[in-house]
Structure formats: structure tokens, C-alpha cells
Amino acid sequence: MGSRRARALGTDAEDRPVSPDTPIATAAADSAVVVGASSGLGRALATELARHGHAVLLVASDRRDVDALAADLQLRHGVPARGLALDLARSADPGGAVRAALDGLPPLGAVLIPAGWSRHDDDGTLDTAAIGQLLAINLHAPLAIAHALLPALLERRGTLVLFGSVAAERGRGRNIVYAAAKRGLVSFAQSLRHRHADGSLRVQLYQLGFMRSNLTHGLRLPLPTAEPAEVARDVVAGLARRNGTYYRPGWWALVALIVRSLPWFVFRRMKD
């Protein structure tokens, strides 16, 4: 019972100290999509997937970045790699664009959506356009892409990996729209697990704490940051693991539990 609870809290990370340049497989049996692939965790996931022999479709807003990464992964790991430039905030049909870009690649086995965006002034004062942009990137595009690719995933009993945030554990006076969007992903993951409880689809949600990235560079954070490469190794190694919500780093599960359990008269005083 204890080990089952530990998995549910996301404390089952595996330590795999392998060089990211060491190829593991060369025959691409299936394809994986990474949405938000050009930097940070997305780039690390793309690298790890290619190293494990998956063909990869890399989705990001900057065409030069995503095409360069695709060419590099194809050269280094010998797998089909394709880039798709897509502005998640502006695309009318992000799911259709990603689905079309998969044409000619091996069958789809996994979809990973680490794309996300926040802004420092998300404190209840944003205008309609800014709210729409945050919702488009953090909620609408992930849902649209997942819906568009579900039929292909179901054919292979594939895996959908969504990435939330500990900011969504309990609403606070900042990151208001961002946290609401990320909480929407929690409900979406739960609904898909219930819909496909027969095992036809694996749905994994990673609730991320502070991650070393361009967004956190130079910030004074109250807790340590995780390395994208370490998180990516764990996520890719666990694509075949059961449905669940996992916290990375794993100790964030305890932090989140404490935050959710705080009485209001204590929580209301937490400003940082």
C-alpha cells in the first residue's frame, strides 16, 4: 500500500546517469510529438526521445530553432525528425496542423505537451487579449492538440503526457490566469483517464515545481530548481508506466499537500 501511494505522489523517479549523447536505439518503431520543443524541458524531452529511438515531431514557434534541432537530432541519433513552426497563441487549428505534420512519420506512440507561458503581471489586471493569450498557450492549444491526436494514440494504446504546475495546487493572488489554465489540465487528464479506463490510453500528468529555464533565470526562488535534462530522462523512461499524477522534483508532492491543507487564516498571509 505504501509503495502504491508513493507512486501516486510522484516519488518514483529513477536515477539514470546516462550521457544525453549516448544513443540507445536507432530503429524508429513509433513517433513522438513534443509541443514546445525548442528550449528548456521541451528541448530536453526531444533529445531524450530521439536518443531512445523515437521519430520526433518537434513543435515550437520559431522555425529556425525547431528546424535546427530536428536536423541535429536526426544527425546524432539516426531517427526521423521533423520541425513544425506553430504559434499556439494565434493558430486557429493547432491540432489540425500537428496532425497534418505527422504524415509520413512512423505510427504515433506518444504526445508530450510541455508548452507553457506565464507573465509577471498576471495579478487580476490583465486585459482581454492578454488573458486570451495565456489561455490559448496553456490550455486551449494542449486540449486541441490532444483531441486531434487521440485517434492515432488509441490505435497504438499510446501515452499522452501533460505538464501542469504546482502553481495550480491552490489559487493565489498572482499567476491567476496561468494557474487557472493549468488547473484545467488537471481536470482534462482526469477526464481522459476515466474515459479510457479500459487501458486503451495512458494519461500522465506531471506537476512541475521550479525548473531551470529562461523564465526562472535570475529570479530569487524560495526552493531549488530542477534540471530539465533530469526531468526529461524520468519522463521518457516512464512513458509505459501507469496513469497517474507525478510531481517533479518528487518532494514537491509533500509541499503541495501542505499548501492544500493550510487553513485559510494561514494561507491568506502567504504572499511570496
ABEGO torsion letter per residue (X at the ends): XAAAAAAAAGAABBBBBBBAABBABABBABBBBBBGAABEAAAAAAAAAAAAGBBBBBBBABAAAAAAAAAAAAAAAGBBBBBBBBBAAABABAAAAAAAAABGBBBBABBBBABBBBBAABAGABBAAAAAAAAAAAAAAAAAAAAAAAAAAAAAGBBBBBBBBAAAABBBABGAAAAAAAAAAAAAAAAAAAAAAAGABBBBBBBBBBBBBAAABGBBBABBBBBAAAAAAAAAAAAABBBEBBBOBAAAAAAAAAAAABBAAAAAABAX
